[in-house]
Amino acid sequence: MVNNELVLLDQVLVQREAERTTPIAADYAFELFACEQALRERELSSEEISDGVIGGGNDGGFDGIYALLNEAVLTEDSEVLAADFVATKYPARSKLELWLVQAKREESFSETAIEKASDSARRLLNLSEAEEDLLRLYSRAVVERISLFRKALRALATRRPTVTVWFVYASRGTTSDINAKVEIKGRDLQRQLAGVITGAEAHVEFLGAVELWQRVNSVPSYTSELEFQENVTRGNGHVALVKLRDYVKFLKDEDGTLRRYIFDWNVRDYQGDVEVNREIGDSIKDVDSPEFWWLNNGITVVCSSASTVSKTYILDNVQVVNGLQTSYTIFNELSAVEETHAALDRAVLVRILVTGDDLATRDRVIRATNRQTSVPAASLRATDDIQRDIEAYFLGHGWFYDRRKNYYRNIGKSSEKIISIPLLAQAVMAMGLGRPDNSRARPSSLLKRDEDYKRVFSRSVPLPTYLWLAESQKKIDAFLLSDPSVTAQERTDLRFHVAMVAARRLVGQSVVAVGQLNSTAREKTISDADLHECLELVREAQVDFSKASGDSPDKIAKGPDFVLHLSSLKFDPLAADDGQ
């Protein structure tokens, strides 16, 4: 039987490789692709996917490892992993997930892959196993990624987290032809993973050519229908009373799961089982209480256009910008109840604001509708004028600044040209401010403090300099991916230190202010030959520093002392390329 999906899948992989400025190994490209498709519903960014790919020597049978808490990816500087973390900051029954991905380019599924994963998981998920012992068996990249889950599980023990472990095995094979022995061992692995803690859930999933093609070919729909009972329209705004049963339909995608991507422009994440959400849930279920919409501030939706047919709105480019807590709670309480459940006939108030393609107006709405609640200032960074200016400038030069997570990926833009706010901030901190240790150690918290944010994003920095920094960091990352001698852990530890050294050699002196890069950004680019030299310089310096200090490579990369050591070395200037 002809497997057209395999032909189409291979064509997608070829096209993705053609988009790269620097080629990478086919196996690694497939690992990246498989991890992206495995976690597609979790809406991870391209950088979050790349950070979790750890395949290589001593990988334990895993090519990707991801820990998520309440659907947010855990990183080394996540609050829950801090030494002074207070467990009560997180709601009881918080959702803790571990995703283990195995990716093979073969056209089959093997017993060996599952057996290896089972053996590794038995050790890696045993909390009594010391990390020092695990490092003797597995690569540092594997141990560090799995430790995010282990540490979070310990930290949240008193909050009784809801734990789910996923093992996803992806190949170019056909799932309908999976050997019976593979299926049996897959079920055994699922039972084993469910035993990580009492009450945990586990899933073993096989993705073949058909499943991978279906996932990559699925495009999130931003056009939605919303039935209503009563409405009022004035100008480009609408206010409607919507039955909860119809609002649940609006929130669901074709397979009945929550359309998380329509909340991308909301400034806050779902807070879980906190008091306000428990109160919302109680008011939904208590049919003897006053009308639900009397007790709730309602939902604010922005869209590019809205039309009505009978009692139904047709909305294009929908985003829920306020009311995420209410929406999630409605979905969690009512998405699986019987059709006759009385609460489904209660109503919620929905405001629909038609902003067209005016992003500035959308941003003003987002800010205004969230001012009445205590939203951290850092959560509103994406709406700052400077962020919109950077996005517009990048767009005019063929690059895509992802102010709204995954917005450009969801509309089909190449991940090779997408730059997130966190990545640009890390590039500025490493190359423009001479602090690659901060870029390495604080990937998710780099912009939480106002003083850091203002140093990184300043009106005094020309927009071309920001674009040069973004392009340079993407080029460095692509170079490190393409070099087979660079391990997954080295990519993580050294990428920003290599960037700092490259910037210093181009400028001819230490760079401690972004403005020092302005002329370089107009005139120079970094070649792969230059990057080979920079990588070897950083590697040698790290080895020397490790011998003197006795510290591990990751500790060295996260500390300021190694930056001082690098800054004290004499480097020859780079023979830079003409940037034109």
Secondary structure as UniProt FT lines:
FT   HELIX           4..18
FT   HELIX           26..38
FT   HELIX           40..42
FT   HELIX           46..52
FT   TURN            57..58
FT   TURN            60..61
FT   STRAND          64..69
FT   TURN            70..71
FT   STRAND          72..73
FT   TURN            76..77
FT   HELIX           79..81
FT   TURN            83..84
FT   HELIX           87..89
FT   TURN            92..93
FT   STRAND          95..103
FT   HELIX           111..124
FT   TURN            127..128
FT   HELIX           131..137
FT   HELIX           140..155
FT   HELIX           157..159
FT   STRAND          162..170
FT   HELIX           175..177
FT   HELIX           180..194
FT   TURN            195..196
FT   TURN            198..199
FT   STRAND          201..207
FT   HELIX           209..217
FT   STRAND          224..227
FT   STRAND          230..234
FT   TURN            235..236
FT   STRAND          237..243
FT   HELIX           244..251
FT   TURN            254..255
FT   HELIX           260..263
FT   TURN            264..265
FT   HELIX           275..285
FT   TURN            287..288
FT   HELIX           292..295
FT   STRAND          299..303
FT   STRAND          305..309
FT   TURN            310..311
FT   STRAND          312..316
FT   STRAND          319..322
FT   HELIX           324..334
FT   TURN            335..336
FT   TURN            339..340
FT   HELIX           342..345
FT   STRAND          347..354
FT   TURN            356..357
FT   HELIX           359..370
FT   TURN            371..372
FT   HELIX           377..383
FT   HELIX           385..396
FT   TURN            397..398
FT   STRAND          400..402
FT   TURN            405..406
FT   HELIX           407..410
FT   TURN            411..412
FT   HELIX           415..417
FT   STRAND          418..420
FT   HELIX           421..427
FT   HELIX           428..432
FT   HELIX           436..441
FT   TURN            443..447
FT   HELIX           450..456
FT   TURN            459..460
FT   HELIX           463..482
FT   TURN            484..485
FT   HELIX           488..507
FT   HELIX           514..517
FT   HELIX           518..523
FT   STRAND          524..525
FT   HELIX           528..549
FT   HELIX           553..558
FT   HELIX           560..568
FT   STRAND          577..578
//
